[in-house]
Amino acid sequence: MELLFITLGGAIIGLIARYTLPYRHSHGAVLIPALGAGVAAAVWVILTWVGMKWDGGWIWWITLIVTAIVSVGVDLLLGGLRTRSDEQRLHRLTRTGVSATGA
């Protein structure tokens, strides 16, 4: 049951990252929340395999903090890369005389 709660917490952290960071227009609406849920579940399972108890406070804090760091980092990295790539492609298309709409 705790794995379900921590996965939901990871999805919520991903949603918060998605809607508070600047690059939300450059990737899908579910990418960062799904990443948050997956990272939270994976970190939780790894920490339980290491021997941390699910009813201890540290496992919750570590999992949520790692999830937040990964969600924010991936959102910023992916958004920046996608924005630069889109700008380069637009520059290439306009420089060669082809319109951006493909017509």
C-alpha positions in Angstrom: 0.0 0.0 0.0 2.9 2.4 0.7 4.3 1.8 -2.8 0.9 3.1 -4.1 1.1 6.2 -1.9 4.7 7.0 -2.8 3.9 6.5 -6.5 1.0 8.9 -6.3 3.3 11.4 -4.4 5.8 11.1 -7.3 3.1 11.8 -9.8 2.0 14.9 -7.9 5.6 16.1 -7.7 5.8 15.6 -11.5 2.6 17.6 -12.0 3.9 20.4 -9.8 7.1 20.4 -11.8 5.2 20.4 -15.1 3.1 23.4 -14.3 5.6 25.5 -12.4 8.6 25.2 -14.8 8.9 27.3 -18.0 9.2 24.6 -20.7 5.8 23.0 -20.4 5.1 23.8 -24.1 8.0 21.7 -25.3 6.9 18.2 -24.2 3.8 16.1 -23.6 1.5 16.8 -20.7 2.0 13.4 -19.1 5.8 13.0 -19.5 7.0 14.6 -16.3 4.2 13.3 -14.0 4.8 9.8 -15.4 8.5 10.2 -14.8 7.9 11.3 -11.3 5.7 8.3 -10.5 8.3 5.9 -12.1 11.2 7.4 -10.3 9.4 7.4 -6.9 8.4 3.8 -7.3 11.9 2.7 -8.4 13.7 4.6 -5.6 11.2 3.3 -3.0 11.8 -0.3 -4.1 15.6 0.2 -4.2 15.6 1.6 -0.7 13.5 -1.3 0.7 15.9 -3.7 -0.9 18.8 -1.9 0.8 17.0 -2.5 4.1 15.2 0.7 4.9 11.9 0.1 6.7 8.8 1.4 5.0 7.4 2.8 8.3 10.5 5.0 8.9 10.5 8.6 7.9 13.8 8.7 6.1 12.6 6.4 3.2 9.8 8.8 2.5 11.9 11.9 2.6 14.7 10.4 0.5 12.3 9.1 -2.1 10.3 12.4 -2.5 13.5 14.5 -2.6 15.1 12.3 -5.3 11.9 12.4 -7.2 11.7 16.2 -7.1 15.4 16.6 -8.2 15.0 14.2 -11.1 11.6 15.6 -12.2 12.9 19.2 -12.2 16.2 18.3 -13.8 14.7 16.3 -16.6 12.1 18.9 -17.3 14.7 21.7 -17.5 17.1 19.6 -19.6 14.6 18.2 -22.0 12.8 21.6 -22.4 16.0 23.4 -23.1 17.2 20.8 -25.6 13.9 20.7 -27.4 13.6 24.5 -27.6 17.1 24.9 -29.0 16.5 22.1 -31.5 13.2 23.7 -32.7 15.0 27.1 -33.1 17.8 25.5 -35.1 15.3 23.7 -37.4 13.3 26.9 -37.9 16.5 28.8 -38.8 17.5 26.0 -41.2 14.1 26.0 -42.9 13.9 29.8 -43.2 17.5 30.1 -44.4 16.9 27.5 -47.2 13.7 29.2 -48.4 11.4 26.5 -47.3 8.4 27.7 -45.3 8.0 26.5 -41.7 4.5 25.1 -42.6 5.9 22.8 -45.2 4.0 24.4 -48.1 
